[in-house]
Amino acid sequence: MINTLNEVNLQVEELISNNASNFEISKVFRNHIKEYKKSIDVILDTTGGKDFFVKNTKHIDKFLISLYKYILRKYFGSYQPMSTSIPITLVALGSYGREQLCIYSDIDLMILYEDIKGYNLKEMMEEFITLAWDCGLKLGSRVHEIKNIEEAVKEDITIKTAIIESRVIYGSKYLWYAYENALNSIRRTDIKEFVSEKLEEHKQRLLKNPLKMEPDIKDGYGGLRESNMIFWMSYILYGAKSTKELIGKIINEEEHKRYRSSLEYIFQIRNALHNISRKKLDKVNLDILPDLSTKLGFVNTPRYTKERQCMAKLLGSLHTIHFFSTLIVKRFTSFLLENKTEIKVIKQSRLKKDVYLHKGKIYTSFNRKPIALNNLLKELISLPKEVNSFDISYVYFASKSKIPKKQSKELKKNIKAILLKEHLYPIIKLLYNASLFKTILPITKKMINQPQFDGYHQHPVDIHSLKTLKKVENIQDNYVKEIYESLNTNEKSIVKLAALLHDVGKGRTADHHVAGEKLFKNFATSLQLDEYQIQTAAHLIRYHNMMSAYSKNEDIYSERIILAFTGLVKTKQILKMLYVVTYADISSVGENIYNSSVSSLLKELYLQSLPAFENHDLVKESSRRIAKINTIKNLKRYKELPYITKKKISYISSNQIFLRLKADDILDIAIKAKDVNNYIYKIMNEERLVLRIIRKAPLNLGFLLGNLEFLNILSMDIYKLYDEKKAFEITFTEKVEDEDLSHIKYIIENSFDMSKKQKVKKPIIKKNQMIANCNHSPYLASLQIRAKDQKGLFAYVAKIFDDFNIEIESAKLATTKGFTRDLILIEKTGEFCGKQEEIINLICQEED
């Protein structure tokens, strides 16, 4: 249990009577401070942010008074005069002066004195400061003589800032009255210079500490310094020491209530940060967030973690404070800092009643009456394209717009017109700053103040999305800019829509890519965007991370990878648009995230992909492959597989397996192949004989088919899987007798002996029935055979390939109406292209 200060004072009195040393005295005081800080956990459980600040401030007041009284007792003994007769006054400054003293904050104290010869003032003051430090107080002290206070203020704006936050703690009332007179003089001196310097200081502080995922609640965007700016400006300009005094003058009660509620939450955050860390801490880092959210009473819900709830509320509070302080400070200072000549120019650049355009910025009157939201949008639509920003006066005006209960057809029409404007970012930023973002774009409500804890993104979702749009309209990479400029107006609008809304699916339980695509389609359809705009922008939203992922994680020189990528992209124009969105998305993550290395990888992927679009059949095949993979991913069995196995399924080389088989059958083959170290096979003999083989060991295909040439092949598929494994499915035109199955089993098992040879009858194939193409793709050649069906035809071809060590990547054999239609895809790593003519001559034989 903490000893009260009265008990501490009694202990001190006893020590004094026993002639105790300063060290013994300071030990009593120091123990009291330690016990007090230990008790803060309990105090915070029942005390709010501001309330605790005041209680903590008052406790430190009493403690410093006790120290000071001890010094007086020591120096004057039984002849101690009344405190007001001693020319020393203890004055609180800074957050201590504002009664906002946090647990581990510096205690800014000024010792004000008047040098009277009858007192040993300097010795008393020095001993007081030393004792305070010995007691464990982190004291930031100033000592000023009353006659020099005005001169001291002129030397440094920091001193003036601290001085105007003065609050008397204890000491001479006469000295305090004299100080108050000096303070009034200081307040009225060099006002314009002080205001200008504080505004510049504030601007630089915000540039240094923008809103990020680890916000600085003291010096950063929306932090306590922004609140302090209101205090400094209201006091310097009007002598007001509380924002309550502003109600009914430049703000209304509801605005003030929102501001005070947000500030109270920041106070609670700061108290908890100090208490948890046991030190001065003003940055909400992700490591401390779990303890912070618990301390503030948040609990996990099925939809949101306590950390997410805590951070979302913090981000919202910072926005409120920033908007409120920016508005108040601008209204306070505009009359003081305005350039009359520039004001005259602005008024001369009138676009319409109450709307002015000057140097790309739109202005209006702070006293302009609010209008309906639909009329606001009409006004924004009519603005010229050179508009690049909006003054806080217009932001405030927009924030007062009259909101309808639901979106009418005309309102939706105007929202559509806004979204298709050539210069979209300035208007979107205005709507965001005016808290109209989710009113205009209802699908964004979940991404507002949505934190991102992935360790990659440096900004919340909404801020990141705005920055992404801004990057599209301000492309710094010349190569990307050239691609963007090659797009037509409609395509540029699609890019901007996708950039702005690419993360609209975040904040939901489903994959944000899929959720975002669906949300956008519904929203865009309600606005009656055309089908191309809807489908293309939705596609970009669904796959906005894809180009980055492929460039960083895949072999972009692999044909399989390029075809998979282009199959997702679908068209060359979408590739261009995706490139721009990817650039903007990465660039908006944070400083130097989009660097020369990232730029080179994206450019190389883009260049490698362009030739693929010249072969529409391959791109179409790849698109169908992707669709089948997505179907497989929705299967329950797939979701239960280990991550490595899932990855291997997506890496299956053969496109044909995805084009010909059902999702369940592909998954069966892929799972069975996982444990194959040599080979497995299955013989089915119902309506027809079917052989299914999965092998890792080399298969002597010529020997296998040569021994089965007494049977007609109806179809055969060869699928290259993963880990050097292949699947074969050979279907014959008829079933066999059961007693023949053991012989077929014998043939299959002997077909893994590569030394075995089988003499195969040469079929009759004309040269004009064969088409060889070594440019089928960068990594595959093809051989097409359209000939009369003959027993042993493919067995002979397979034997020739075996003789030349030619690896078949995949094969599709089919027989209809007595003719075979075979497509064989061949890896270029073998000898096929180098000895193409020799191989074809060996296969072909003209009819007599």
Residue pairs with C-beta under 8 A, 6 or more apart in sequence:
2 32
2 35
2 36
2 38
2 39
3 11
3 32
3 35
5 32
5 62
5 63
5 66
8 28
8 29
8 32
8 66
9 66
9 69
11 28
12 25
12 28
12 29
12 66
12 70
15 24
15 25
15 28
16 25
16 70
16 73
16 74
22 127
22 130
22 131
22 134
23 134
25 70
25 131
26 131
26 134
26 135
29 63
29 66
29 67
29 131
29 135
30 134
30 135
30 136
32 63
33 63
33 135
33 136
33 137
34 136
36 59
37 103
40 103
40 275
41 275
43 52
43 55
44 52
44 271
44 272
44 275
44 295
47 55
48 264
48 267
48 268
49 264
49 265
49 266
49 267
49 268
49 269
49 270
49 271
50 100
50 263
50 264
50 267
52 267
52 271
53 99
53 100
53 101
53 102
53 267
53 271
54 99
56 101
56 102
56 103
57 92
57 96
57 99
57 100
57 101
58 99
60 96
60 101
60 107
60 137
61 92
61 169
61 170
63 135
63 137
64 90
64 107
64 109
64 132
64 137
64 169
64 170
65 90
65 169
65 170
67 128
67 131
67 132
67 135
68 90
68 128
68 170
68 171
70 131
71 124
71 127
71 128
71 131
72 80
72 83
72 86
72 124
73 80
74 127
75 120
75 124
83 170
83 171
83 172
84 171
84 172
84 173
84 174
85 172
86 119
86 171
86 172
87 113
87 114
87 115
87 116
87 119
87 121
87 172
87 174
87 175
88 111
88 112
88 113
88 121
88 124
88 125
88 171
88 172
88 175
89 111
89 112
89 113
89 168
89 169
89 170
89 171
89 172
89 175
89 176
89 179
90 109
90 110
90 111
90 112
90 168
90 169
90 170
90 171
91 97
91 109
91 110
91 111
91 112
91 166
91 167
91 168
91 169
91 176
91 179
92 108
92 109
92 110
92 166
92 167
92 168
92 169
93 108
93 109
93 110
93 142
93 162
93 163
93 165
93 166
94 106
94 108
94 140
94 162
94 165
95 101
95 102
95 105
95 108
95 165
95 224
96 105
96 107
96 108
96 109
96 167
97 108
97 162
97 165
97 166
97 167
98 165
98 167
98 228
98 231
99 167
100 224
100 267
101 107
102 270
102 271
102 274
102 280
103 271
103 274
103 275
104 138
104 274
104 278
104 279
104 280
104 281
105 138
105 274
105 280
106 138
106 139
106 140
106 280
107 137
107 138
107 139
107 140
108 140
108 141
108 142
108 162
109 139
109 140
109 141
109 142
109 169
110 141
110 142
110 143
110 144
110 162
110 163
110 166
111 125
111 128
111 129
111 141
111 142
111 143
111 144
112 144
112 145
112 146
112 149
112 171
112 175
112 176
112 179
113 121
113 125
113 143
113 144
113 145
113 146
113 175
114 145
114 146
114 147
114 175
114 178
115 121
115 145
125 143
129 139
129 141
129 143
132 139
132 141
133 139
142 159
142 162
144 152
146 175
146 178
146 179
146 182
149 163
149 179
149 182
149 186
150 182
150 185
150 186
150 189
152 159
153 159
153 160
153 163
153 186
153 189
154 189
154 190
157 194
157 197
157 198
157 201
160 186
160 194
161 198
161 232
163 183
163 186
164 183
164 186
164 187
164 232
164 235
164 236
165 231
166 179
166 183
168 176
184 239
187 235
187 236
187 239
191 236
191 237
191 336
192 336
192 337
194 236
195 233
195 236
195 237
195 333
195 336
195 337
196 337
198 229
198 232
198 233
199 329
199 333
199 337
202 225
202 226
202 229
202 329
205 219
205 225
206 220
206 221
208 219
209 216
209 219
209 220
209 221
209 223
210 220
210 221
211 220
211 221
211 222
211 315
211 318
211 459
211 460
211 463
212 220
212 458
212 459
212 590
213 286
213 311
213 451
213 452
213 453
213 457
213 458
213 459
213 460
214 283
214 284
214 285
214 286
215 221
215 222
215 223
215 283
215 284
215 314
215 315
215 318
216 223
216 282
216 283
217 223
217 224
217 266
217 269
217 270
217 273
217 282
217 283
217 284
217 314
217 318
218 224
218 225
218 270
218 282
219 225
219 282
220 318
221 318
221 322
222 266
222 317
222 318
222 319
222 320
222 321
222 322
223 266
223 282
223 318
223 321
224 266
224 270
226 321
226 322
226 325
226 326
227 263
227 266
227 321
227 325
229 325
229 329
230 243
230 324
230 325
230 328
230 329
231 241
231 243
233 328
233 329
233 332
233 333
234 240
234 241
234 243
234 245
234 246
234 328
234 332
235 241
237 332
237 333
237 336
238 245
238 332
240 246
243 251
243 256
243 259
243 260
243 328
244 256
246 256
246 328
247 253
247 256
250 328
250 331
250 332
250 366
251 324
251 327
251 328
255 324
258 320
258 324
259 320
259 321
259 324
261 317
261 320
262 316
262 317
262 318
262 320
262 321
262 324
263 317
263 321
265 313
265 314
265 317
266 314
266 317
266 318
266 321
268 296
269 284
269 292
269 296
269 314
270 282
272 292
272 295
272 296
273 281
273 282
273 284
273 288
273 292
274 280
274 281
275 295
276 288
276 291
276 292
276 295
277 288
281 288
284 292
284 311
284 314
286 453
286 455
289 307
289 310
289 311
290 306
290 307
292 310
293 305
293 306
293 307
293 309
293 310
293 311
294 306
296 310
298 306
298 307
298 309
298 310
299 306
300 306
301 309
303 509
304 312
307 451
307 453
308 450
308 451
308 453
311 451
312 449
312 450
312 451
313 449
315 449
315 451
315 460
316 448
316 449
319 449
323 395
323 399
323 433
323 435
326 392
327 392
327 395
327 396
330 392
330 393
331 366
342 358
345 358
346 356
346 358
346 363
347 356
349 356
349 357
349 358
350 356
351 357
351 362
351 383
351 384
352 379
354 364
354 365
354 368
355 362
355 363
355 364
355 379
356 362
356 363
356 364
357 363
357 383
357 384
357 386
357 387
360 386
360 387
360 388
360 389
361 387
361 388
361 389
361 390
361 391
362 383
362 387
362 389
362 390
362 391
362 394
363 391
363 393
363 394
364 391
364 393
364 394
364 397
365 393
365 397
366 393
366 396
366 397
368 393
368 397
370 397
370 400
370 401
370 402
371 379
371 401
371 402
372 401
372 402
372 404
373 401
373 402
373 403
373 404
373 411
373 436
373 439
374 404
374 408
374 410
374 411
374 414
376 398
376 401
377 411
377 414
377 415
377 417
377 418
377 440
378 414
380 418
380 427
380 430
381 414
381 417
381 418
381 421
383 427
385 422
385 423
387 423
387 426
387 427
388 423
388 426
389 426
389 429
390 398
390 426
390 429
390 430
390 433
394 430
395 430
395 433
395 434
396 434
398 430
398 431
398 434
398 436
399 433
399 434
399 435
399 436
401 434
401 436
403 439
404 411
407 415
407 442
412 526
412 527
412 528
413 527
413 528
415 440
415 441
415 527
416 527
416 528
416 529
418 424
418 427
418 440
419 493
419 497
419 527
420 493
421 427
422 489
423 473
424 469
424 473
424 496
424 500
425 466
425 469
425 470
425 472
425 473
428 437
428 466
428 469
428 500
429 466
429 470
431 437
431 440
432 462
432 466
437 444
437 448
437 462
438 444
438 445
438 448
441 501
441 523
442 523
443 501
443 504
443 519
443 520
443 522
443 523
444 462
444 465
444 501
444 504
446 504
446 506
446 507
446 508
447 461
447 462
447 465
447 503
447 504
447 506
447 507
448 462
449 460
449 462
450 460
450 461
450 462
450 506
450 507
451 460
451 461
452 459
452 460
452 461
452 464
452 506
456 589
457 464
457 589
457 590
458 589
458 590
459 467
459 588
459 589
459 590
461 503
461 506
461 507
464 503
464 588
464 589
465 499
465 500
465 501
465 502
465 503
465 504
466 500
467 587
467 588
468 499
468 500
468 502
468 581
468 584
468 585
468 587
468 588
469 496
469 499
469 500
469 584
470 588
471 499
471 583
471 584
471 587
471 588
472 484
472 495
472 496
472 499
472 580
472 581
472 584
473 496
475 481
475 484
475 580
475 583
475 584
476 587
477 583
477 594
477 599
479 599
479 603
480 579
480 580
480 583
483 576
483 579
483 580
484 492
484 495
484 576
484 580
486 576
487 495
487 573
487 576
487 577
487 580
490 532
490 533
491 536
491 573
491 576
491 577
493 533
494 533
494 536
494 537
494 540
494 577
495 540
495 577
495 580
495 581
497 520
497 524
497 533
497 537
498 537
498 540
498 541
498 544
498 577
498 581
499 580
499 581
499 584
499 585
501 516
501 520
501 537
501 541
502 516
502 540
502 541
502 544
502 581
502 585
503 512
503 516
504 512
504 515
504 516
504 519
504 520
504 541
505 511
505 512
505 513
505 514
505 515
505 516
505 517
505 518
505 519
505 541
506 512
506 516
508 515
513 541
513 542
513 543
513 544
513 545
514 542
516 541
516 542
517 538
517 539
517 541
517 542
520 534
520 537
520 538
520 541
521 534
521 538
524 533
524 534
524 537
524 538
525 534
529 537
536 574
536 577
539 570
539 574
540 574
540 577
540 578
540 581
543 568
543 569
543 578
544 578
544 581
544 582
544 585
545 585
546 565
546 568
546 569
546 578
547 565
547 578
547 579
547 582
547 602
547 605
547 606
548 582
548 585
548 586
548 598
548 602
550 556
550 561
550 565
550 605
551 598
551 601
551 602
551 604
551 605
552 598
552 601
554 561
554 565
555 561
556 562
556 565
556 601
556 604
556 605
556 608
557 608
558 779
559 777
559 778
559 779
559 780
560 651
560 653
560 779
562 608
562 609
562 612
562 778
563 612
563 618
563 619
563 621
563 622
563 625
563 655
563 777
564 622
564 625
564 626
565 605
565 609
566 575
566 609
566 612
566 613
566 619
566 622
567 619
567 621
567 622
567 623
567 624
567 625
567 626
568 622
568 623
568 626
569 575
569 578
569 609
570 619
570 623
571 613
572 610
572 613
575 606
575 609
575 610
575 613
579 602
579 606
582 602
583 594
583 602
586 593
586 594
586 598
587 593
587 594
611 778
612 618
612 619
613 619
615 777
618 777
621 655
621 659
622 655
624 658
624 659
625 655
625 658
625 659
628 658
628 659
628 663
628 666
629 649
629 650
629 658
631 663
632 638
632 649
632 663
632 666
632 667
633 639
633 646
635 663
635 664
635 667
637 667
637 671
638 646
638 649
638 667
641 649
641 671
645 670
645 671
645 674
648 670
648 674
648 722
648 723
649 666
649 667
649 670
649 722
651 722
652 658
652 666
652 670
652 719
652 720
652 721
652 722
653 720
653 721
653 722
653 809
653 810
654 718
654 719
654 720
654 721
654 809
654 810
655 810
656 717
656 719
656 810
656 811
656 812
656 825
657 666
657 669
657 717
657 719
657 721
657 727
657 810
658 666
660 717
660 812
661 669
669 694
669 719
669 721
669 727
670 721
670 722
672 680
672 694
673 694
673 721
673 722
673 723
673 725
673 727
676 694
676 695
676 696
676 725
677 696
678 695
678 696
678 697
678 752
679 693
679 694
679 695
679 696
679 697
679 699
679 752
680 693
680 694
680 695
681 691
681 692
681 693
681 694
681 748
682 691
682 692
682 693
683 689
683 690
683 691
683 741
683 744
683 745
683 748
684 690
684 691
684 692
685 735
685 736
685 738
685 741
686 735
687 735
688 714
688 731
688 732
688 733
688 734
688 735
689 711
689 731
689 732
689 734
689 735
689 736
689 744
690 729
690 730
690 731
690 732
691 728
691 729
691 730
691 744
691 748
692 727
692 728
692 729
693 699
693 727
693 728
693 729
693 730
693 748
694 721
694 725
694 726
694 727
694 728
695 725
695 726
695 728
695 752
696 723
696 724
696 725
697 752
698 752
698 754
699 726
699 728
699 751
699 752
700 751
700 752
700 753
700 754
700 756
700 802
701 728
701 751
701 798
701 801
701 802
701 808
702 758
702 760
702 795
702 796
702 798
702 799
702 800
702 801
702 802
702 803
703 750
703 751
703 753
703 756
703 757
703 758
703 799
703 802
704 747
704 748
704 751
704 795
704 798
705 713
705 730
705 760
705 792
705 794
705 795
705 798
706 758
706 759
706 760
706 792
706 795
706 796
706 799
707 747
707 751
707 758
708 732
708 744
708 747
708 795
709 760
709 761
709 791
709 792
709 795
710 791
711 732
711 733
711 734
711 736
711 791
712 732
712 733
712 734
712 789
712 791
712 815
713 730
713 731
713 732
713 733
713 793
713 794
713 813
713 815
714 731
714 732
714 733
714 814
714 815
715 730
715 731
715 812
715 813
715 814
715 815
716 728
716 729
716 730
716 731
716 794
716 811
716 812
716 813
717 727
717 728
717 729
717 810
717 811
717 812
717 813
718 726
718 727
718 728
718 808
718 810
718 811
719 726
719 727
719 728
719 729
719 810
720 726
720 809
720 810
721 727
733 815
736 744
750 756
758 795
758 799
760 792
760 795
760 796
760 799
761 791
761 792
761 796
762 796
762 845
763 787
763 790
763 792
763 793
763 796
763 845
764 787
764 788
764 790
764 845
764 846
764 847
765 785
765 787
765 793
765 843
765 844
765 845
766 787
766 844
766 846
766 847
767 840
767 844
767 846
769 785
769 786
769 787
770 783
770 784
770 785
770 786
770 787
770 840
770 843
770 844
771 782
771 783
771 784
772 781
772 782
772 783
772 784
772 836
772 840
773 781
773 782
773 783
773 784
774 781
774 828
774 832
774 833
774 836
775 781
776 782
776 825
779 827
779 828
780 809
780 825
780 826
780 827
780 828
781 825
781 826
781 827
781 828
781 832
781 833
782 823
782 824
782 825
782 826
783 822
783 823
783 824
783 826
783 832
784 822
784 823
784 824
785 793
785 797
785 820
785 821
785 822
785 824
786 819
786 820
786 821
786 822
787 793
787 819
787 820
788 818
788 819
788 820
789 815
789 818
789 819
789 820
790 820
793 820
794 813
794 820
794 822
796 843
797 822
797 824
797 843
798 808
800 839
800 842
800 843
801 808
801 826
804 830
804 831
804 832
804 835
804 839
805 830
805 831
806 826
806 827
806 830
806 831
806 832
806 839
807 826
807 827
807 829
807 830
808 824
808 825
808 826
808 827
809 825
809 826
809 827
810 824
810 825
811 822
811 823
811 824
811 825
812 822
812 823
812 824
813 820
813 821
813 822
813 823
814 820
814 821
814 822
815 821
826 832
832 839
